């Protein structure tokens, strides 16, 4: 996980704000109310990314991807946050 954390910081500017042995959290760029949780995947050469509200236990969306797809996941995560809050505000 340390090598992944370093790679995300160097290549994508994502800096871990909180770390465990098996995962770490990164604030969603341009949206400090949501975070991305990075975990190892059971699939070789894949990572698991979970989007959630900061300090909330619920997961809004999750992906298991190869690392080269991370820029698309970051865009999707921002889009999901907008749609999530549109849905919540209508209830």
C-alpha positions as CSV (number, residue, x, y, z in Angstrom):
1,X,0.0,0.0,0.0
2,X,2.9,2.4,0.6
3,X,4.1,2.1,-3.0
4,X,0.5,2.9,-4.2
5,X,0.2,5.8,-1.8
6,X,3.5,7.3,-3.1
7,X,2.5,6.7,-6.7
8,X,-0.8,8.5,-6.2
9,X,0.9,11.4,-4.6
10,X,3.6,11.8,-7.2
11,X,1.5,11.1,-10.4
12,X,-2.0,12.4,-9.4
13,X,-1.3,14.8,-6.5
14,X,-3.5,12.7,-4.2
15,X,-2.1,12.8,-0.6
16,X,-3.3,10.4,2.0
17,X,-4.9,12.0,5.0
18,X,-5.4,8.9,7.1
19,X,-3.8,5.5,6.8
20,X,-4.4,1.9,8.1
21,X,-2.4,-1.2,7.4
22,X,-4.7,-2.3,4.7
23,X,-6.1,1.0,3.2
24,X,-5.7,4.7,3.1
25,X,-8.0,7.7,2.6
26,X,-7.6,10.7,0.3
27,X,-9.8,13.7,0.2
28,X,-11.7,14.0,-3.1
29,X,-10.0,16.8,-5.1
30,X,-12.0,20.0,-5.0
31,X,-14.5,18.4,-2.6
32,X,-13.2,18.1,1.0
33,X,-16.6,16.7,2.2
34,X,-16.0,13.4,0.4
35,X,-13.1,11.0,0.5
36,X,-11.7,8.1,-1.6
37,X,-10.6,5.0,0.2
38,X,-7.9,2.9,-1.5
39,X,-7.7,-0.8,-0.8
40,X,-5.9,-3.7,-2.3
41,X,-8.1,-5.8,-4.7
42,X,-8.3,-9.5,-4.9
43,X,-7.8,-9.1,-8.6
44,X,-4.1,-9.0,-9.7
45,X,-2.9,-5.5,-10.7
46,X,-6.2,-3.9,-9.7
47,X,-7.0,-1.5,-6.9
48,X,-10.3,-1.0,-5.1
49,X,-11.5,2.6,-4.7
50,X,-14.5,3.6,-2.6
51,X,-16.2,7.0,-2.6
52,X,-17.9,8.1,0.7
53,X,-18.8,11.1,2.7
54,X,-16.1,12.1,5.1
55,X,-16.8,10.7,8.6
56,X,-19.7,8.6,7.2
57,X,-19.7,4.8,7.1
58,X,-21.7,4.6,3.9
59,X,-20.1,4.0,0.5
60,X,-21.7,6.0,-2.4
61,X,-19.8,4.2,-5.2
62,X,-16.9,1.7,-5.5
63,X,-14.6,0.7,-8.4
64,X,-12.1,-2.1,-8.9
65,X,-9.8,-0.8,-11.6
66,X,-6.4,-0.9,-13.1
67,X,-4.4,2.1,-12.0
68,X,-4.3,3.7,-15.5
69,X,-8.1,4.3,-15.2
70,X,-7.8,6.4,-12.1
71,X,-8.2,9.8,-13.9
72,X,-11.6,8.6,-15.2
73,X,-12.6,7.4,-11.8
74,X,-11.8,10.8,-10.2
75,X,-14.1,12.4,-12.8
76,X,-16.8,9.9,-12.2
77,X,-16.5,10.4,-8.4
78,X,-17.1,14.1,-8.7
79,X,-20.1,13.4,-11.0
80,X,-21.5,10.9,-8.5
81,X,-21.2,13.4,-5.7
82,X,-23.3,15.9,-7.6
83,X,-25.9,13.3,-8.5
84,X,-25.9,11.9,-4.9
85,X,-26.6,15.3,-3.4
86,X,-29.3,16.1,-6.0
87,X,-31.0,12.8,-5.1
88,X,-30.7,13.5,-1.3
89,X,-32.0,17.0,-1.6
90,X,-35.1,15.7,-3.4
91,X,-36.1,13.3,-0.6
